[in-house]
């Protein structure tokens, strides 16, 4: 253009996309569930098994693969804790199987007492068999992520979003994490944010979620504070009491259900939400897809 070969610069109106504004980065942005959304998701779960898996995601901060890899002895019988040793490896030719967790270090994860009691009862009913799925799929094996997402997570999210449209995502909001509907990993980010708001130390949160360093924990919490979507009043109420982790989690669990749950929320099971015939058809479809995989 300076030499007069062209009249104007064809790139004059082109602007580089700012870091963090592409579709992929928005999808990776953290979505933090509000207490009301937590309850809506749990109430919307189609069966007790689905609901327990969802509550473990939210109240233990486990990765999706770690939840699906829970076996008959993951739930401790003496205290409200989970022994997290495995994740689910789906890359082998023989199908999904247990493998070491991401950092190859097993950990004890403290959970709310009411959730532990229900998990313990479920585990006893399943026979507490080591190496066998605590939450078996329709064929009795380990859940593949895609099958679990299709027949458990996505239907639960859709039902909950009918009650709380905020779970559908809002493309017009300035909060990146809220522009798209959440993925299961939002439960883990929510858990970290919730513990930090309750005053649990970085080191303790880091140990709970299995992070090697504390920077991820700090980043997630600062991100949730910056977004300002989740206030965590229930967490801040227990912060000044100086309780231990188990008592803190139990207090928040009970407070959230009492504030947002129908009849305390704990007795609302899937049979009240999904007709038995629909549940049966879903299980058949799930089994067919799993065998094809």
Secondary structure, DSSP 8 states (H G I E B T S, - for coil): -TTSSSSS-TTTT-----TT-SHHHHHHS-----HHHHHHHHHH-SSHHHHHHHHHHHHH---HHHHHT-BTTSB-SSSSEEEE-EEEE--STT--EEEE-TTS--EEEE--HHHHHHHHHHHHHHT--TTSBSS--TTSS---HHHHIIIIIHHHHHHHHHH-GGGG--TT-S-GGGSS---THHHHHHHHHHHHHTT--HHHHHHHHT-SSSHHHHHHHHHHHHH-----HHHHHHHTTT--HHHHHHHHHHHHHHHHSGGGSTT--GGGTS-HHHHHHHHHHHHHHHHH-
